Amino acid sequence: MNGPPGSEVERLRASHPRSRFLTVSMVVFLLLAGYGLTSVIARGGGLFGERQVRNLSRFIEEIRPHGADGAVLPVTEYGVWAGRLLFDRGFEAVTTTLAISVAAIALAGLIAIPLSLLATRTLATSEAFAPASRRPHVAKHAAWLAVSTSTRIGFVLLRALPEYVWAFLLLMALGPSPWAAVLALVVHNVGILGRLYAETLENLPPRVPSALRGLGAGRLQVAAFGLAPAAIPRAVLFFFYRWETCVREATVLGMLGIVSLGYFIMDSRARNHYDEMIFFVLLGALIVIVGDVVSALARRAVRRAG
């Protein structure tokens, strides 16, 4: 390399291709961000204005644990206070939240697996993994194309609405029941897992399923012995990732009146017991952390096995 290092860096920088679209997009983004910040400040004042600081100080005072007489408890009694809340309502909230998330992801996985086969365009075709010389029947090809396309559209519709909206609709239909939360999570996650599983199956190398097809294996045999073994590791990763999300969403859905952590958070907020509200919020964060750890361990085991 000739010349000092700095000149070589400048030469590489000058020769680097530049995108006018990227530059314009960045400028537009910065302008929109500046407009958004100035609009918020104009409507709500600064982040650390006098009113905001006063409200923050009051909030910090109210979230400190209080006794039955309303007096602030000393730090030495925080453990007794937390234990009372945990045994009084915390265990019920935690077990309900976990039950909702586990039931939802299990049902979503069971439903998404067969539907993903119908959405896999390499499998849901008239001549799945057949030799290229075999000409597909026009009518059968059109029928299978309609099946795979409609299934994929169904996945889009299922995941188009957030879990919160599905739960709101199901609560009106079923009343205040944990099943509203379970079914809301099932519907949304079937749309997500079905699409992910179908994409995983489509991207697998065709060598093994084509060989099985050439030996006379049927469509389901190809799926079971040619596609499933190679897709299981990634499918399990997706399954546990979505379970993490279900744990978080089961907590949030309680704010609609379903007895989970979110319900107790809203109940404490309605009674102006901010110390209890923060306790249940932290308990929800602990559940998510434990769920993330379990999910990470499971994913690591799957990667090693794969």
N, C-alpha and C positions, 0 to 999 in steps of 0.2 A: 504494500500500500504506500503510495507516494504522498508526501505532504503530511502535515500534522493531523492528528485524529479529528480535530474539530472541523477541518475543511472537508474531510471525507463524510462526516455526519451531515454537514450542510449540503454536500453534493447529493447524498442519498435522499435527504429531505426535499431538495428541489426536484429530483427525478420521480418522487413518489406521486402516483396518479391522484388527482383531486376530483371529488364529486361535487358538482355544483348543486345537485339536488340535496345532498347531505348538508352542505353549508346553509342553504336556504331553510331546510327543515330545522336546523339547530337555531337559526336566528328567529324563526317563527315560534319555536318552543320557548325560547328565552323571553320573547315579547309576551306570549300568553301567560307564562309563569309570573312575569312582572305585573301584568294586568290583574291576575288573580290575587296576588299578595296585596297590591294597593287597594283592590276592591274590598278585601276582607278587613284591612286596617281602617278603611273609610267607614265601613258599616259597624264594626265591632270594637274599634279602638286598637291600641297596641297590645301585644301579648302580655306585657308586664306593666300595664297601666295601673293606676291607683285602685280601681275597682277590682281588677283581676287579682292583684296582690292581696287585697282584703278578703276576697272570696277564697283564695288559696289558703290563707292563714286560718280562716274559719273551718275549712274542710279538713285541714290537718288536725285541728283540735277535735273535730267530731269523729274522726276515724280512730282515735285512741280508744282502747277498750274501756267501756263504762260498766259500772255495777248496776244492780237492780234499782238502787236509789238515784241513779243518774250521775254519780260522782265518778271522776276519772280514776281508774284502778292503777295502783303502782305496778312497776315493771315485774316485780316478783310474783304477781298474781296473774300474769298473762297466760301462763301455761294452764292454770286451773280454768280460766275463762275459755280458752280455746278448746280444752278437753270437754267442757260442758256443752259447747256448741256442736262439737264433733259427734258426741254420743246422742245429743238431742235431735239434731236434724242433718248433720253432715254425712253420717254413714248412709242414711236413706237417699240423700241427694247423689252421693258418689255411686252407690250401687245401681240406682236407677239410670244415671247417665251412662255408666258402663254397659248396663244391660241393653239400653236402646242402641248404642253404637255397635255392639257385637251382633245383636239380632239383625240390625239393618244391613251390615256389611256381609253377613252370612247369606241372607236372602238375596241381596243384590248380586253376589258372586254366583249363586246357584242359578239365578235367572239369566245373568249376562253370558254365561258360558255357552248354552245352546243357541242363544240369539246371535252371539258373535260368529258362530259357524255359518249362519244364514247371511251374515254381512261380509264374510270373507270372499272376495271376488275370485280368488284362485280356486276356491272349493265350491262355492255356490254358482256353478256354471254347468252347462249341459255335459261337457266332457272334462271333468276335473282331473288335471294332471295326466290327461291322455296324450298319446303320441301326436306330434304336430300334423302327421299325415291324415289323422282321422278328422273328417269334416263334421262340424256340429250341426245338429238338426235345427233348422231356423226357429220352429215353434218352441222347442225345448230351450233354446238359447234365450229367446225373448222372455219365456216364463221365469227362468232362473235370474235373468237380469232384473226383472220386476221385483222378485223376492229380495235380492241383495240390495237394490236401490231403496225399496220401501223400508227395509229394516234399518238401513243407515239413516234415512230421514226420520224414522222413529226415534233413533238414538239422539238425533239433534233436538227433536221436540222435547224429549224427556229431560235433557240437561239444559234446555233453554231457560227454564224457570229455576231460580235459586231454591234451595231447600226451605228457606223461610216462607216463600210464597206457597210452595206445595203444602207445608204444614198448616198455614193459615186456611187454605181451602179445605184440607182434610179435617181440620178442627170444626169447621162449620158443618161438615157432613157427618162426622163421627162423634163430635162432642169432645170434651176435655179428657182425652185418653192417651196413654203412651203410644198406642198404635198409630196415632196421627203423626207423631215424630218418626216412628219406625218406618212407616210407609213413605213419608216424605223423603227420608234419606234413601230408602230403597229405590224409589222412582228416579231420583236424580243420579244415583250412583250406577244404576243399570245403564243409563245413557252414557256415562263416562267409561265404566269398565267394558261395556260392550264394544265401544269404539276402539279402546286401547287393545283389547284382546283381538279384535278383527285385524287391526293394523299389524299387530305382532305376528299373527298367523300368515298374513299376506307377505310379510318381509322375510319369511323363512326360506332358506335355499330349497329349490324344488327337487333336488336329486333323490332324496329318500322317498318322498311321497310319489314321485314319478316312477321309481323302481317298484314300489308296492303296487301301483296301478297297473304297471306292465305285467306283474305276476298274477293279475286278476282280482286284486283287492277291491272291495266296494268303497263307496264314498265315506261311510262311517268308519270303516277299517282304516282307511287312509288318515282320517282325522285322528283316530285313537292311537295308532301306532306310528304314523309318519309325521304328524304335526305336533300332537300334544307333548311328547317327551322333550322336544326342543323348545317348546313355548312355555313349559311350566315354570322355569326359573324367573323369567321376566313377568309372567302372569302373577306369580306370588309377590313380586316386588310391587306391582301395581295394586294388588289386593291390600297389602299392609299400608301402603301410602294412603289409599282411600280410607282405611280404617282410622288412621291418624286424623284425617279430616272429619270423619263421623264423630269422633270423640269431641272435637271442638264444636261441631255443629249441634250435637246433642245438648251441650251446655247452653248454647245460644237459644235453641228452640224452647228451652224452659221459660223464656221471657214471654212466650205466648200463653202460658198457663199450664204447661205440662210439667209435672212434678219432677224436675231435674235441678241441677245447680242453678240454672238460669231463673227458675221459679223462685228459689229462695233469695237470689240476688235482688229480683224485683220486689219481693215481699219485704225484705229489709229496707230497700229504698223507699217503699211506700210508707213504712212506719218510721222513717227518718232515723233508722238505726244504722248509721253509716259504718260503725265499727264492725257490725255483723256482716254488712254488705261486702266490705273489703276482705273479711275472713273467707267468705264463700268465693269471692273472685280469686283469691290466692289458692284456695282449695282446687278451683277449676284449673288454674295454671299448673298446679302440682300433678293433676290427672293427665294433662296434656304432656307434661314432661315425662311422666312414667310411660305413657303410651308411645311417645317418640323413642324412648330407650328400648322398649320391647320391640317396636317396629324395626329399629336400626339393627338390633341383634338378630332378628329373623331375616332381614335382608342380607346381612353379612353371612349368615349360615347358608342362605340360598346361593349367594355368589360363590362361596367356597365349594359348595356341592356341585355347582355348574361348571 
